Amino acid sequence: MSLSPSVSPSPSPSVPPSPSPSVSPSPSPSVSPSVSSGGAVVPRIVVAAPSSGCGKTTVATGLMAAFAARGLAVSGHKVGPDYIDPGYHALATGRTGRNLDAYLCGPELIAPLFLHGAAGCDLAVVEGVMGLYDGAAGEGELASTAQVAKLLRAPVVLVVDASSQSRSVAALVHGFVSWDSEVRVGGVILNRVGSERHEALLREALDAVGVPVLGVLRRAGRVETPSRHLGLVPVAERRGAAVEAVAAMGALVADGCDLEAVLGVARAAGAVVGRAWSAGDAVAGVAAGACVGVAAGAGGLGGFAPATPGFSPPPLPVPSPGDSAPGAPDRPGRPRPRTPDGPGGAASGASRSRGARPVVAVAGGAAFTFSYAEHAELLAAAGAEVVVFDPLRDERLPDGTAGLVVGGGFPEVYAGELSANEPLRKAVAQLAASGAPVAAECAGLLYLCRELDGQPMCGVLDASARMTERLTLGYRDAVAVGDSVLAPAGSRMRGTNSTARPSSRARGRLPRGASRLRRGGSKVSYSRACTRVICTRTGRPSPVWPVGSWRGAGRHEQQAGGGRGRPR
């Protein structure tokens, strides 16, 4: 998994409280403890919907913001591989957003990862993906919101778009309640209700179903957020507007929902049996030959010493409302020059020489926002010093960089600025040519190409990339056909794939040592995975950082399309 892209940690934004009644952060004494996480009890709900586009993100993020504004410590989670929604969750809660994906990580890790992320919280809100029962095509309930709810023994709050129905809502809700007896729907939130008369008709119809109405939200344009082909525009690209949107979501939900009733549903959750996931334990298990980590490729961190007992993971960044998005007036068309020790720039060599810990530079900033927090934790547990840099701003890599991770995002949106930062492009190419390991996935692969949409890039790969209109999303299986920095030959991994931005091979061969998920004619696969199955490396072979390749071992299209062109 890759690192959260923000450059520095910061407190949660101030979301204005609403005049609705206050909510007590302590669990009800009449309800038995739900989730044991470091001695604390964490009530929880899963916010789901009949389909994409019903308002899950608005309701889930709004609940997080509303409860956080009342003094509760809230943990936000997202079902599936989505990188974008957790950024909004982080704004609402002040804590790093976490993903729960049963396909990528396995059902057995859902509860441990949840307990890890929700440690010390008063409430956990899990936002679902697509429809409640939608998951990996042909795999039954695997990777569905329903499966995660059952694994966590968490009640479901069903968000229904009531804009074009009245009495029929009862049949719809009844179907979702009765489809799987192991899924407990604790209540319904009606979204996009037009008037008081409309609300009365909906409530009357739902009385016969026996499912309580926990809230009614009117149509409100103030909470709309811009989107593009892969979903919402990431927080890092619109921080000020994103803060306003999250505040509006919190106010809308606080005004329209019975927060005490929602909290009561959350406190009624059953106990989760399991132990919280730990990056230190995962790395130690890989070193001992056991596959117990989030990333099966963690054992590929050759040269990093296993973590010592009691290691401290790096602080995880939380989006700051004070940070401006790239493209501000002080950066009209070229990266802002930075001094070596300036904000966000590489620190001096002395400050980076902390023992023998190798520095792993991780691309962040607005162009590379697709990442998972556990990646940084695993790297730190393996002995690395994780340093985030911004390819839009920083003109050189962090001092002492021994390895590079370039994750996903929207580099085509910032192709001109990335191209204009020629010093950093040259530094990346020199690092790869030196034989240092470079792991790139999806957008990172495009950044390493010779050019992107006609703009010069790093040139590590002799390939050109272009943006197209086609978009295909789905899960993928892969097998390593050779040893690499990520995993030994024969390792099976899972990831997600998008062909929205295929890379076209130029004349000539790829650099010696290049590794990737699969080779497909004139296209280079554009993939992302919890184990980062695309690895690109140039230079001489090394016994510490071996090279290899990947081949596709199967594909599972996700059922149904997201309302904005992606699984949601």
Secondary structure as UniProt FT lines:
FT   TURN            29..30
FT   STRAND          36..37
FT   TURN            38..39
FT   STRAND          40..41
FT   STRAND          44..48
FT   TURN            52..53
FT   HELIX           56..69
FT   TURN            70..71
FT   STRAND          74..79
FT   HELIX           85..93
FT   STRAND          98..100
FT   HELIX           102..105
FT   HELIX           107..109
FT   HELIX           110..117
FT   TURN            118..120
FT   STRAND          123..127
FT   TURN            132..133
FT   TURN            137..138
FT   TURN            140..143
FT   HELIX           145..152
FT   STRAND          156..161
FT   TURN            163..164
FT   HELIX           168..179
FT   TURN            181..182
FT   STRAND          185..193
FT   HELIX           196..207
FT   TURN            208..210
FT   STRAND          213..218
FT   HELIX           221..223
FT   STRAND          227..228
FT   TURN            229..230
FT   STRAND          231..232
FT   HELIX           235..237
FT   HELIX           239..256
FT   HELIX           259..267
FT   HELIX           279..287
FT   TURN            288..289
FT   HELIX           296..300
FT   TURN            302..303
FT   TURN            309..310
FT   TURN            321..322
FT   TURN            326..327
FT   TURN            329..330
FT   TURN            340..341
FT   TURN            343..344
FT   HELIX           349..352
FT   TURN            355..356
FT   STRAND          359..363
FT   TURN            366..367
FT   HELIX           373..381
FT   TURN            382..383
FT   STRAND          385..389
FT   TURN            391..393
FT   TURN            399..400
FT   STRAND          401..406
FT   HELIX           411..414
FT   HELIX           415..420
FT   HELIX           422..433
FT   TURN            434..435
FT   STRAND          438..440
FT   HELIX           443..448
FT   STRAND          451..452
FT   TURN            453..454
FT   STRAND          455..456
FT   STRAND          463..465
FT   STRAND          473..480
FT   TURN            489..490
FT   STRAND          492..498
FT   STRAND          503..505
FT   TURN            512..513
FT   STRAND          519..520
FT   TURN            521..522
FT   STRAND          523..524
FT   STRAND          527..529
FT   TURN            530..531
FT   STRAND          535..536
FT   STRAND          550..558
FT   TURN            563..564
//
